[in-house]
Amino acid sequence: MARLLMMCICIVQMSVLQIRGAAENTPVLQILQGKLMGLEMRNGYWQYLGIPYGTVDDRFQEAGPPPRWLGVFNASDTSVVCAQYHGRLQLPVGIEDCLVLNIYTPGPVSYKRFYPVMVFVHGGGYKTGSNSAYLYNPQMLVKKGVIVVTVNYRLGPFGFLCLRINGAPGNAGLKDQVAALKWVRDNIKYFGGNPELVTIFGESAGSASVSYLILSPAAKGLFRRAIMQSGSALSPFALPNDPIERASLVAAKMGYNTKNPYDLLKIYKNSTKNDILIASASVNSANFLSKYIFRPCVEKQGVNNNPFLATSIQEILDSGKYNKVPMIIGYNNKEGILYVSQLNSKVYQSLNENFASVLPDNMYFSSIKERKATADKIKKFYFGNDTINNGSVNNLIDLISDVMFNYPSVTITEYFLNHNNLPIYNYYFKYDSYRNLAKMLLGLKNLKGASHGDELSYLFNPAVYWPLPLKGNDAKTVERMTSMWTNFAKFG
């Protein structure tokens, strides 16, 4: 694992040097904020990186308007990351004022032909991730004749602290995504994009975000089509459950004992970014499937004039009052491989002694007896009468896949079919090769199937693969995936 990571780092460093030597400045463009220029890549596409689409003037509030500038903005910065706790480095990274997007175009701007636009929302459980050009390089999509936009949005407590009061109404990170879509609507024509032909797509928490954008009136009219990859608003990591209780757990790690939302707001406002992130990372759940503290929430009606989500997901889905668009919804065949590294003797012991401890925390029961009976049925379905141990890995992968990604994707598809007469396509991804990057980085290439996130390397071209030739079945799979995704963006 360590050797593979070192190899990845070395290849990325070489690739960065290659990029710097393989790019020239684009002609200057005039957009609403001022003039800017990007990089003209020798393989044919142009990129504009780190363009600010909003400003963070106040924690936990909606983004302010895009900043303006004098002179020519050099859109070549790949370093902007929203504030988050980096698990591998074991320290806080990033900044709070992080609302930037990257734009990738098929080449020179031509106002005679406007390209379809695809806006990508990254995953990371609403607590980590970024729109990094080294991970989400969309050149394989762009060469099919689309413009791709990748978006940063606030994460963790800064994006999803939900106290349901004016100071922290909730869903700031999702409101960032709306602000980015409004920026695209107002500016993408200057890059040669069609603001009337926008497809939103995302993976994991990004996929759940796409489903939230479908459900929210705040995003009405900002996109024409939607693609959801491995997750929905019904996924356990995306559903609201007592956000004030979760905020108080983090506050307790900083030395405060309160559940009063106004007191909590003072604590979060007055604490440093690093203290909040360190405290958030130190809150541990007995349920290894419920590591996500800050999530989207239902906002309290009347708190502000522009809620992102004012009624429950269930009510919206039942009513059919959402943004009806053509959709692609799907998942991978072995999503749960992502969690295998978390399995150990302590987890196995917990599963054998108290299987109810891993039930999704968005399930509600009338009694402890009902909860246990349900847990027993689920345990028997996946494991029979066997003891759960190292030999149960594949059963656990199936359980995790179903709970976190598969069931939420299938169920939201069924809900959408009740009211949406526009096309809805499902996909199932199971291709397995050295491009299954998530599984390779986890050191689990011996496990068959596509892990959570593995489909991304057949749509994007991460830096670790830049020097390597694309051939054989990998090339065929990339061709199929990018053709399907871009044809959907073009034609629905």
C-alpha positions as CSV (number, residue, x, y, z in Angstrom):
1,M,0.0,0.0,0.0
2,A,2.7,2.5,1.0
3,R,4.8,1.5,-2.0
4,L,1.8,2.1,-4.3
5,L,1.1,5.5,-2.8
6,M,4.8,6.5,-3.2
7,M,4.6,5.4,-6.9
8,C,1.4,7.4,-7.3
9,I,3.1,10.5,-5.8
10,C,6.1,10.2,-8.1
11,I,4.0,9.8,-11.2
12,V,1.9,12.8,-10.2
13,Q,5.0,14.9,-9.7
14,M,6.3,13.9,-13.1
15,S,2.9,14.6,-14.7
16,V,2.8,18.0,-13.1
17,L,6.2,18.8,-14.6
18,Q,4.9,17.6,-18.0
19,I,1.8,19.8,-17.8
20,R,3.8,22.9,-17.0
21,G,5.9,22.3,-20.0
22,A,3.0,21.4,-22.2
23,A,0.8,24.5,-21.8
24,E,0.5,28.0,-23.1
25,N,-1.8,30.8,-22.0
26,T,-5.1,31.0,-23.7
27,P,-6.4,34.3,-25.2
28,V,-7.9,36.6,-22.6
29,L,-11.7,36.2,-22.0
30,Q,-14.0,38.9,-20.6
31,I,-16.6,37.5,-18.1
32,L,-18.9,39.3,-15.7
33,Q,-16.2,39.5,-13.0
34,G,-13.4,40.8,-15.2
35,K,-10.8,39.5,-17.6
36,L,-9.1,36.1,-17.3
37,M,-6.9,33.6,-19.1
38,G,-6.3,29.9,-18.7
39,L,-4.0,27.3,-20.1
40,E,-4.0,25.9,-23.6
41,M,-3.0,22.2,-23.4
42,R,-1.1,20.5,-26.2
43,N,-3.5,17.6,-26.3
44,G,-6.2,20.0,-27.6
45,Y,-8.3,21.1,-24.7
46,W,-8.2,24.3,-22.7
47,Q,-8.6,24.7,-19.0
48,Y,-9.4,27.5,-16.6
49,L,-8.7,26.6,-13.0
50,G,-9.5,28.2,-9.6
51,I,-12.1,30.7,-10.8
52,P,-14.0,32.1,-7.8
53,Y,-17.8,31.8,-8.2
54,G,-18.7,33.1,-4.7
55,T,-17.2,34.5,-1.5
56,V,-17.4,33.3,2.1
57,D,-17.8,36.4,4.2
58,D,-19.5,34.7,7.1
59,R,-19.3,31.2,8.4
60,F,-22.4,28.9,7.9
61,Q,-24.2,31.5,5.7
62,E,-25.0,31.5,2.0
63,A,-22.1,32.5,-0.3
64,G,-21.7,36.1,-1.1
65,P,-21.5,37.3,-4.8
66,P,-18.6,36.4,-7.0
67,P,-15.6,38.8,-6.5
68,R,-14.5,41.2,-9.2
69,W,-11.0,42.0,-10.1
70,L,-8.9,44.5,-12.1
71,G,-6.3,43.3,-14.7
72,V,-6.3,39.8,-16.0
73,F,-7.0,36.9,-13.6
74,N,-4.6,34.0,-14.2
75,A,-6.9,30.9,-14.0
76,S,-4.2,28.3,-13.4
77,D,-4.4,27.6,-9.6
78,T,-5.0,24.0,-8.7
79,S,-4.3,24.4,-5.0
80,V,-7.6,25.6,-3.5
81,V,-9.2,23.1,-1.2
82,C,-12.1,23.7,1.2
83,A,-11.3,23.3,4.9
84,Q,-11.3,19.7,6.0
85,Y,-9.5,17.2,8.1
86,H,-7.0,15.1,6.1
87,G,-7.2,11.5,7.4
88,R,-3.8,10.3,6.0
89,L,-1.9,13.4,7.1
90,Q,-3.8,13.6,10.4
91,L,-4.2,17.3,10.3
92,P,-6.5,20.1,9.1
93,V,-6.0,21.4,5.6
94,G,-7.7,23.9,3.3
95,I,-9.3,27.3,3.7
96,E,-12.8,28.5,4.4
97,D,-13.1,30.9,1.5
98,C,-12.7,28.1,-1.1
99,L,-15.5,28.6,-3.6
100,V,-13.8,28.0,-6.9
101,L,-14.6,26.0,-10.0
102,N,-12.5,24.6,-12.9
103,I,-13.6,24.8,-16.5
104,Y,-12.4,22.5,-19.3
105,T,-13.3,23.2,-22.9
106,P,-12.6,21.4,-26.3
107,G,-10.5,24.3,-27.5
108,P,-10.9,27.9,-28.8
109,V,-14.1,29.6,-28.0
110,S,-16.5,29.7,-31.0
111,Y,-19.6,31.7,-30.6
112,K,-21.1,29.9,-33.6
113,R,-21.3,26.6,-31.8
114,F,-22.2,26.4,-28.1
115,Y,-21.2,23.2,-26.4
116,P,-23.3,21.2,-23.9
117,V,-22.1,21.7,-20.3
118,M,-21.5,19.0,-17.7
119,V,-21.1,20.2,-14.1
120,F,-19.5,17.7,-11.7
121,V,-20.0,17.5,-7.9
122,H,-17.2,15.5,-6.1
123,G,-17.8,13.0,-3.3
124,G,-16.3,12.6,0.1
125,G,-19.1,12.1,2.6
126,Y,-19.7,15.8,2.8
127,K,-16.5,16.1,4.8
128,T,-13.6,15.7,2.4
129,G,-12.6,16.1,-1.2
130,S,-12.1,18.8,-3.8
131,N,-12.4,19.5,-7.5
132,S,-8.7,18.7,-8.0
133,A,-7.5,18.7,-11.6
134,Y,-5.2,15.9,-10.7
135,L,-8.1,13.6,-9.7
136,Y,-10.9,14.9,-11.8
137,N,-9.2,15.7,-15.1
138,P,-12.1,15.4,-17.6
139,Q,-10.1,15.4,-20.9
140,M,-11.7,12.1,-22.0
141,L,-15.1,13.6,-21.7
142,V,-14.1,17.0,-23.2
143,K,-12.8,15.4,-26.4
144,K,-16.4,14.2,-27.0
145,G,-17.5,17.8,-27.5
146,V,-18.7,19.0,-24.1
147,I,-17.5,21.6,-21.6
148,V,-16.9,20.1,-18.1
149,V,-17.1,22.2,-14.9
150,T,-15.8,20.8,-11.6
151,V,-16.9,22.6,-8.4
152,N,-15.6,23.1,-4.8
153,Y,-18.2,23.5,-2.1
154,R,-17.9,23.9,1.7
155,L,-17.5,20.7,3.7
156,G,-18.0,19.3,7.2
157,P,-19.1,21.8,9.8
158,F,-18.4,24.8,7.5
159,G,-20.8,23.4,4.8
160,F,-23.3,21.4,6.9
161,L,-23.6,22.8,10.4
162,C,-27.3,22.9,10.8
163,L,-28.6,24.6,13.9
164,R,-31.9,25.7,12.3
165,I,-31.4,29.4,13.4
166,N,-30.5,32.5,11.4
167,G,-26.8,32.2,12.2
168,A,-26.6,28.6,10.9
169,P,-29.8,27.5,9.1
170,G,-28.0,24.6,7.4
171,N,-27.0,23.3,3.9
172,A,-24.5,26.0,3.2
173,G,-22.5,23.5,1.1
174,L,-25.6,22.6,-1.0
175,K,-26.3,26.4,-1.4
176,D,-22.7,26.7,-2.7
177,Q,-23.6,24.2,-5.4
178,V,-26.6,26.3,-6.4
179,A,-24.4,29.4,-6.5
180,A,-22.0,27.6,-8.8
181,L,-24.8,26.6,-11.1
182,K,-26.0,30.2,-11.2
183,W,-22.5,31.3,-12.1
184,V,-22.4,28.7,-14.9
185,R,-25.8,30.0,-16.1
186,D,-24.5,33.6,-16.2
187,N,-20.9,33.0,-17.5
188,I,-20.5,29.7,-19.4
189,K,-21.4,31.4,-22.7
190,Y,-18.1,33.3,-22.5
191,F,-16.3,29.9,-22.6
192,G,-18.4,28.6,-25.5
193,G,-20.9,26.7,-23.4
194,N,-24.7,26.5,-23.7
195,P,-26.3,27.7,-20.5
196,E,-29.6,26.1,-21.6
197,L,-28.0,22.6,-21.9
198,V,-26.4,21.9,-18.5
199,T,-26.1,18.3,-17.1
200,I,-25.3,17.9,-13.4
201,F,-23.5,14.8,-12.3
202,G,-21.8,13.6,-9.2
203,E,-20.4,10.5,-7.3
204,S,-21.1,9.4,-3.7
205,A,-21.9,12.5,-1.7
206,G,-21.8,14.3,-5.1
207,S,-24.5,11.9,-6.3
208,A,-26.6,12.6,-3.2
209,S,-26.1,16.3,-3.9
210,V,-27.4,15.9,-7.4
211,S,-30.5,14.2,-6.1
212,Y,-30.9,17.1,-3.6
213,L,-30.6,19.6,-6.4
214,I,-33.4,17.7,-8.2
215,L,-35.5,18.0,-5.0
216,S,-34.8,21.6,-4.1
217,P,-36.8,24.5,-5.5
218,A,-33.6,26.6,-5.1
219,A,-32.1,24.9,-8.1
220,K,-35.1,25.1,-10.4
221,G,-34.2,25.9,-14.0
222,L,-30.4,25.6,-13.4
223,F,-29.9,22.3,-15.2
224,R,-31.5,20.2,-17.9
225,R,-30.4,16.7,-17.1
226,A,-28.8,14.8,-14.1
227,I,-26.6,11.8,-13.5
228,M,-26.3,10.1,-10.1
229,Q,-23.4,7.8,-9.5
230,S,-23.5,5.6,-6.3
231,G,-25.7,7.5,-3.8
232,S,-28.8,9.5,-3.3
233,A,-30.6,11.7,-0.8
234,L,-31.8,8.4,0.8
235,S,-28.3,7.2,1.5
236,P,-27.5,7.0,5.3
237,F,-24.6,9.4,4.9
238,A,-26.9,12.0,3.2
239,L,-30.0,11.8,5.4
240,P,-30.6,14.3,8.2
241,N,-30.8,12.9,11.8
242,D,-30.8,15.2,14.8
243,P,-28.1,17.7,13.5
244,I,-28.1,19.7,16.8
245,E,-27.2,16.5,18.7
246,R,-24.3,15.9,16.4
247,A,-23.2,19.6,16.6
248,S,-23.2,19.2,20.4
249,L,-21.0,16.1,20.3
250,V,-18.3,18.1,18.4
251,A,-18.7,21.0,20.8
252,A,-18.1,18.6,23.7
253,K,-14.7,17.7,22.2
254,M,-13.9,21.4,22.4
255,G,-14.8,21.5,26.1
256,Y,-18.4,22.8,25.9
257,N,-21.5,21.0,27.2
258,T,-24.7,22.4,25.6
259,K,-27.4,21.6,23.1
260,N,-28.7,25.1,23.0
261,P,-28.4,26.2,19.3
262,Y,-27.6,29.8,20.1
263,D,-24.8,28.7,22.5
264,L,-23.6,26.3,19.9
265,L,-23.5,29.0,17.3
266,K,-21.3,31.2,19.5
267,I,-18.9,28.2,20.1
268,Y,-18.6,27.5,16.4
269,K,-18.3,31.1,15.4
270,N,-15.6,31.8,18.0
271,S,-13.5,28.7,17.6
272,T,-10.7,28.4,15.1
273,K,-11.0,26.5,11.9
274,N,-8.4,24.0,13.1
275,D,-10.0,23.4,16.5
276,I,-13.4,22.7,14.9
277,L,-11.9,20.3,12.3
278,I,-9.8,18.4,14.9
279,A,-12.8,18.1,17.2
280,S,-15.0,16.9,14.3
281,A,-12.5,14.2,13.4
282,S,-12.3,13.0,17.0
283,V,-16.0,12.2,17.3
284,N,-16.2,8.4,16.9
285,S,-19.4,6.4,16.3
286,A,-19.8,2.7,17.4
287,N,-21.5,2.2,14.0
288,F,-18.6,2.1,11.5
289,L,-21.2,2.9,8.8
290,S,-22.1,6.2,10.5
291,K,-18.9,8.2,10.5
292,Y,-20.5,11.2,8.9
293,I,-21.3,13.9,11.5
294,F,-22.4,16.9,9.4
295,R,-25.0,16.2,6.7
296,P,-27.7,18.0,4.7
297,C,-30.8,18.7,6.8
298,V,-34.3,19.9,6.6
299,E,-34.2,23.6,7.4
300,K,-36.7,25.2,9.8
301,Q,-39.4,27.1,7.9
302,G,-39.4,30.8,8.5
303,V,-35.8,31.0,9.6
304,N,-34.6,32.5,6.3
305,N,-36.2,33.5,3.0
306,N,-34.3,31.1,0.8
307,P,-34.2,27.6,2.3
308,F,-32.6,24.9,0.2
309,L,-34.7,22.2,1.8
310,A,-37.8,23.2,3.8
311,T,-39.7,19.9,3.9
312,S,-38.7,16.3,4.3
313,I,-37.3,14.2,1.5
314,Q,-40.2,11.8,1.8
315,E,-42.8,14.6,1.5
316,I,-41.1,16.0,-1.7
317,L,-40.8,12.5,-3.3
318,D,-44.4,11.6,-2.5
319,S,-45.7,15.0,-3.8
320,G,-43.8,14.9,-7.0
321,K,-43.0,18.6,-6.6
322,Y,-39.4,18.6,-7.7
323,N,-37.3,19.5,-10.8
324,K,-38.3,16.9,-13.4
325,V,-35.4,16.1,-15.8
326,P,-34.0,13.0,-17.6
327,M,-31.7,11.1,-15.3
328,I,-29.1,8.3,-15.2
329,I,-28.9,6.6,-11.8
330,G,-26.6,3.7,-11.0
331,Y,-24.0,2.0,-8.9
332,N,-21.0,-0.4,-8.9
333,N,-21.3,-4.1,-8.1
334,K,-19.0,-4.2,-5.1
335,E,-19.3,-0.7,-3.6
336,G,-18.6,-2.0,-0.1
337,I,-14.9,-2.9,-0.9
338,L,-14.2,0.7,0.2
339,Y,-15.0,-0.2,3.8
340,V,-12.9,-3.4,4.0
341,S,-9.9,-1.6,5.5
342,Q,-12.1,-0.6,8.4
343,L,-12.9,-4.3,9.3
344,N,-11.0,-5.7,12.2
345,S,-11.5,-8.1,15.2
346,K,-13.3,-5.4,17.2
347,V,-15.8,-4.8,14.4
348,Y,-16.4,-8.5,14.0
349,Q,-17.0,-8.9,17.7
350,S,-19.4,-6.0,17.7
351,L,-21.3,-7.5,14.7
352,N,-21.6,-10.9,16.4
353,E,-22.6,-9.5,19.8
354,N,-24.8,-6.6,18.7
355,F,-25.6,-6.6,15.0
356,A,-28.2,-3.9,15.6
357,S,-25.2,-1.5,16.1
358,V,-24.6,-1.3,12.3
359,L,-28.2,-0.6,11.3
360,P,-28.4,2.7,9.4
361,D,-29.1,5.5,11.8
362,N,-31.9,6.8,9.6
363,M,-34.0,3.7,10.5
364,Y,-36.5,4.2,13.3
365,F,-38.2,1.6,15.5
366,S,-41.1,1.6,17.9
367,S,-39.1,-0.4,20.4
368,I,-35.8,-2.0,21.2
369,K,-37.4,-5.4,20.6
370,E,-38.4,-4.4,17.0
371,R,-34.9,-3.1,16.3
372,K,-33.4,-6.4,17.4
373,A,-35.8,-8.5,15.4
374,T,-35.0,-6.5,12.3
375,A,-31.3,-6.8,12.9
376,D,-31.6,-10.5,13.4
377,K,-33.5,-10.9,10.0
378,I,-30.8,-8.8,8.2
379,K,-28.0,-10.8,9.8
380,K,-29.5,-14.1,8.8
381,F,-30.1,-12.9,5.2
382,Y,-26.5,-11.9,4.7
383,F,-24.6,-14.4,7.0
384,G,-27.0,-17.3,7.7
385,N,-26.1,-18.8,11.1
386,D,-22.3,-18.3,10.6
387,T,-20.1,-16.3,12.9
388,I,-18.9,-13.1,11.3
389,N,-15.1,-13.1,10.8
390,N,-12.4,-12.7,8.2
391,G,-14.1,-15.3,6.1
392,S,-17.2,-13.1,5.9
393,V,-15.6,-10.2,3.9
394,N,-17.7,-10.8,0.7
395,N,-20.9,-11.0,2.7
396,L,-20.0,-7.7,4.5
397,I,-19.2,-6.1,1.2
398,D,-22.7,-7.0,-0.1
399,L,-24.3,-5.7,3.1
400,I,-22.5,-2.4,3.0
401,S,-23.1,-2.0,-0.8
402,D,-26.8,-2.5,-0.3
403,V,-27.2,-0.3,2.7
404,M,-25.1,2.7,1.6
405,F,-25.5,2.8,-2.1
406,N,-27.6,0.2,-3.9
407,Y,-30.9,0.4,-2.1
408,P,-30.8,4.2,-1.9
409,S,-30.2,4.3,-5.7
410,V,-32.9,1.8,-6.6
411,T,-35.5,3.3,-4.2
412,I,-35.1,6.9,-5.4
413,T,-35.4,5.6,-9.0
414,E,-38.7,4.1,-8.1
415,Y,-39.9,7.3,-6.4
416,F,-38.9,9.4,-9.4
417,L,-40.7,7.0,-11.8
418,N,-44.0,7.7,-9.9
419,H,-44.1,11.4,-11.1
420,N,-41.4,11.9,-13.8
421,N,-42.4,11.0,-17.4
422,L,-39.0,11.9,-18.7
423,P,-36.4,9.2,-19.4
424,I,-34.7,7.5,-16.4
425,Y,-31.8,5.1,-17.2
426,N,-30.1,2.8,-14.7
427,Y,-26.6,1.4,-15.0
428,Y,-24.6,-1.3,-13.2
429,F,-20.8,-1.0,-13.3
430,K,-18.7,-4.1,-12.6
431,Y,-15.6,-3.7,-14.9
432,D,-12.4,-4.5,-13.0
433,S,-8.8,-3.6,-14.1
434,Y,-5.8,-1.6,-12.9
435,R,-7.8,1.6,-13.6
436,N,-10.0,0.7,-10.6
437,L,-8.1,3.4,-8.7
438,A,-10.0,3.3,-5.4
439,K,-9.4,-0.4,-5.0
440,M,-5.8,-0.2,-6.1
441,L,-5.0,2.6,-3.6
442,L,-6.7,0.5,-0.8
443,G,-4.3,-2.4,-1.7
444,L,-7.4,-4.6,-2.3
445,K,-6.8,-5.6,-6.0
446,N,-7.2,-9.2,-5.0
447,L,-11.0,-8.6,-4.3
448,K,-13.0,-9.0,-7.5
449,G,-15.4,-6.3,-8.6
450,A,-15.7,-2.5,-8.8
451,S,-15.4,-0.7,-5.4
452,H,-17.1,2.5,-4.5
453,G,-15.5,5.2,-6.7
454,D,-13.9,2.8,-9.2
455,E,-16.0,3.9,-12.2
456,L,-14.6,7.4,-12.0
457,S,-11.3,6.5,-13.7
458,Y,-13.3,5.5,-16.8
459,L,-14.8,9.0,-17.0
460,F,-11.9,11.1,-15.7
461,N,-8.2,10.7,-16.1
462,P,-6.4,10.9,-12.7
463,A,-2.8,12.1,-12.8
464,V,-1.4,8.7,-11.8
465,Y,-2.6,7.4,-15.3
466,W,-1.3,10.3,-17.4
467,P,2.0,8.7,-18.5
468,L,0.4,5.3,-19.1
469,P,-1.1,4.2,-22.4
470,L,-4.8,3.5,-22.6
471,K,-5.4,0.3,-24.5
472,G,-7.4,-3.0,-24.8
473,N,-10.5,-3.5,-22.7
474,D,-9.7,-0.4,-20.6
475,A,-9.8,1.8,-23.7
476,K,-13.1,0.1,-24.8
477,T,-14.7,0.7,-21.4
478,V,-13.5,4.4,-21.3
479,E,-14.9,4.8,-24.8
480,R,-18.3,3.3,-23.8
481,M,-18.6,5.2,-20.5
482,T,-17.6,8.6,-21.9
483,S,-19.8,8.2,-25.0
484,M,-22.9,7.3,-22.9
485,W,-22.4,10.1,-20.5
486,T,-21.7,12.8,-23.1
487,N,-24.4,11.5,-25.5
488,F,-26.8,11.8,-22.5
489,A,-25.6,15.4,-21.9
490,K,-26.1,16.2,-25.6
491,F,-29.3,14.4,-26.4
492,G,-30.9,13.2,-23.2
